[in-house]
Amino acid sequence: MIKCIAIDDEPIALSIIREYCRRYGEIDLECFTSPIAGMARIGETHPDIVFLDIEMNSHNGLELARKLPEGTALIFTTAYSQYALDGFNADAVDFLSKPIFYPRFERAMEKAMKFITQSQPSPVKRECITLKSEHKNVVVDYNDIIFIEAMDNYIKVYRKEMPMVLSQITMKEMEATLPSDRFVRVHRSFIVALHAIDRFSNRKIYFRDCKKEVPVGRKYLQDFINIYNEPK
């Protein structure tokens, strides 16, 4: 879940950002019409992304931007396009001119997500994958995945104690994305998470946190056994 804070003295502007964040998916957003309250909350929580208006009644967003914690992805939102250059000079990842439309908001979010990923310490890798599902972005943690089932050009991702995720991506693309030391293809229609396996036979795999069973294809069996038995 991406933590975001939006500061704007116009409630309507905040409602638009709130709706766009809901539509984008997997965002925990807090909104503030008071710059003082918003900046205090930023200091407490160190959000990943901050949406910041520039022309507010009591404060200037360009001045507030200098007080943001290091590593925060800043997106300016303003009706005054003449501030665009000042916004980028303040190291903002993007500058959204009001009225803001969703496709432009989505591009700004992609820039912010790239900034967040690049700002992480080098040995740390994201232990998750982002999938498009019903017009939303769903962040799926590797540790939550039990198995993946193919359905034509779609996949179903079954997760521990969480809703199944349906996404339009091929099994081949999914297999290439997942870490090969943690996930293995056991059938033309199934990929399993090694950490989720309880037991298996030559024909089926059983899981600790799921009552469903997955078949093992004959041509995948030996490779699966070899990978499963490798020292962890």
C-alpha positions in Angstrom: 0.0 0.0 0.0 1.4 3.4 -1.1 1.0 6.1 1.6 -0.1 9.5 0.2 -1.0 12.9 1.6 -2.7 15.7 -0.3 -2.7 19.3 0.8 -5.0 21.8 -0.9 -7.2 24.6 0.5 -10.0 23.7 -2.1 -12.1 20.7 -0.9 -13.3 20.1 -4.5 -9.7 19.6 -5.6 -9.1 17.2 -2.8 -12.2 15.2 -3.7 -10.9 14.8 -7.3 -7.5 13.5 -6.0 -9.3 11.2 -3.6 -11.4 9.7 -6.4 -8.4 9.3 -8.7 -6.4 7.6 -6.0 -9.4 5.2 -5.4 -9.5 4.5 -9.1 -5.7 3.9 -9.3 -5.9 1.4 -6.5 -3.7 0.4 -3.5 -3.3 3.9 -2.2 -3.8 5.0 1.4 -4.6 8.7 1.1 -5.1 11.4 3.7 -6.3 14.9 2.7 -5.8 18.2 4.4 -7.2 21.7 3.6 -4.9 23.1 6.3 -1.3 23.3 5.2 -0.2 23.3 8.9 -2.1 20.1 9.7 -1.0 18.5 6.5 2.7 19.2 7.0 2.5 18.0 10.6 1.0 14.7 9.4 3.8 14.4 6.8 6.4 14.8 9.6 4.7 12.0 11.5 4.1 9.5 8.8 6.8 10.2 6.1 4.4 9.3 3.2 5.6 8.0 -0.1 3.9 10.6 -2.2 2.7 14.2 -1.5 0.2 16.1 -3.6 0.7 19.8 -2.9 -1.1 22.9 -4.1 1.1 25.9 -4.7 -1.3 29.0 -4.3 -3.1 28.5 -1.0 -4.6 31.3 1.2 -2.2 31.0 4.1 0.9 29.3 2.6 2.9 28.9 -0.6 3.4 25.3 -1.7 6.9 26.0 -3.1 8.0 27.0 0.4 6.4 24.0 2.0 8.1 21.7 -0.5 11.5 22.5 1.0 10.4 21.0 4.3 9.4 17.6 2.9 11.3 14.5 4.2 14.0 13.3 1.9 12.9 10.6 -0.5 9.3 11.9 -0.8 7.8 11.9 -4.3 6.3 15.4 -4.7 3.5 16.1 -7.2 2.5 19.8 -7.4 -1.2 20.5 -8.2 -2.2 24.1 -9.2 -4.3 26.1 -11.5 -1.4 28.4 -12.3 0.7 27.0 -15.0 3.3 29.7 -14.7 4.6 27.9 -11.6 5.6 24.8 -13.6 9.3 25.7 -13.9 9.4 26.6 -10.2 7.8 23.3 -9.4 10.4 21.3 -11.3 13.2 23.3 -9.7 11.8 22.2 -6.4 12.6 18.6 -7.4 8.9 17.7 -8.0 8.5 14.4 -10.0 5.6 16.0 -11.8 3.4 19.1 -12.1 -0.4 18.7 -12.6 -2.3 21.7 -13.9 -5.9 22.1 -12.8 -8.4 20.9 -14.0 -6.7 17.5 -13.6 -7.9 14.7 -15.8 -7.4 11.0 -14.9 -5.0 10.0 -17.7 -2.6 12.8 -16.8 -2.9 11.9 -13.1 -2.1 8.3 -13.9 1.1 9.3 -15.8 2.1 11.4 -12.7 1.6 8.4 -10.5 3.8 6.2 -12.7 6.6 8.8 -12.5 6.2 8.8 -8.7 6.2 5.0 -8.5 9.4 5.0 -10.5 11.0 7.6 -8.2 10.0 5.6 -5.1 11.6 2.4 -6.6 14.8 4.2 -7.5 15.0 5.8 -4.1 15.1 2.5 -2.3 18.5 1.3 -1.0 20.2 -0.8 -3.7 20.1 -4.3 -2.0 16.4 -3.9 -1.3 14.1 -5.3 -3.9 10.3 -4.9 -4.1 8.8 -8.2 -2.9 5.7 -7.7 -5.0 4.2 -7.3 -8.4 1.7 -4.8 -9.6 -1.2 -6.2 -11.7 -4.0 -4.4 -13.6 -7.4 -5.8 -12.3 -10.8 -4.3 -13.2 -9.2 -0.9 -14.2 -7.2 -0.7 -10.9 -3.6 -1.4 -10.0 -3.4 -4.2 -7.4 -0.1 -4.7 -5.6 0.4 -8.4 -4.9 2.9 -9.4 -2.3 4.9 -12.5 -3.3 4.5 -13.9 0.3 0.7 -13.8 -0.1 0.6 -15.8 -3.4 -0.4 -19.5 -3.1 -0.8 -20.4 -6.8 -1.7 -18.9 -10.2 -4.1 -20.3 -12.7 -4.3 -19.5 -16.4 -7.5 -18.7 -18.2 -6.8 -17.9 -21.9 -5.1 -14.5 -21.8 -6.0 -14.0 -18.2 -4.6 -15.3 -14.9 -6.1 -15.9 -11.5 -3.8 -15.2 -8.6 -4.9 -17.0 -5.4 -3.7 -15.4 -2.2 -3.6 -16.3 1.5 -6.6 -14.9 3.3 -7.2 -12.3 0.5 -9.4 -12.0 -2.5 -8.4 -13.7 -5.8 -7.0 -11.2 -8.4 -8.0 -11.6 -12.0 -5.6 -9.8 -14.5 -5.2 -9.7 -18.2 -1.7 -11.1 -18.6 -0.5 -14.3 -20.2 1.0 -17.2 -18.1 4.2 -16.9 -20.0 4.5 -13.2 -19.1 3.7 -13.9 -15.5 6.2 -16.7 -15.3 8.9 -14.5 -16.6 8.1 -11.8 -14.1 8.1 -14.0 -10.9 11.4 -14.9 -9.2 12.3 -18.5 -10.4 13.6 -19.5 -6.9 10.2 -18.9 -5.3 7.7 -19.9 -8.0 7.6 -22.8 -10.4 5.5 -23.9 -13.3 3.9 -27.3 -12.5 1.4 -27.5 -15.3 0.6 -25.6 -18.5 -2.2 -23.8 -16.5 -0.6 -23.5 -13.1 2.3 -21.8 -11.3 2.8 -22.5 -7.6 4.5 -20.7 -4.8 7.1 -23.0 -3.2 6.6 -21.5 0.3 2.9 -22.3 0.2 3.2 -26.0 -0.4 2.2 -28.4 2.3 2.7 -31.7 0.5 2.6 -33.2 -3.0 2.3 -36.4 -4.9 3.2 -37.3 -8.5 -0.2 -35.9 -9.6 -1.3 -33.2 -7.2 0.0 -30.4 -5.0 -1.6 -29.5 -1.7 -1.3 -26.2 0.2 -1.3 -25.1 3.8 -3.6 -22.1 3.5 -5.9 -23.2 0.7 -8.3 -26.2 0.2 -7.8 -26.2 -3.5 -5.5 -28.7 -5.2 -3.3 -28.1 -8.2 -2.5 -30.8 -10.8 1.1 -31.6 -11.7 1.8 -32.1 -15.4 3.9 -35.1 -16.4 6.5 -33.0 -18.3 6.8 -30.6 -15.4 7.1 -33.2 -12.6 10.9 -33.8 -12.5 11.8 -30.1 -12.8 9.4 -29.3 -10.0 10.9 -32.0 -7.7 14.4 -30.8 -8.4 13.6 -27.2 -7.6 11.6 -28.1 -4.6 14.4 -30.2 -3.1 17.1 -27.5 -3.7 18.7 -26.2 -0.5 16.9 -23.1 0.7 
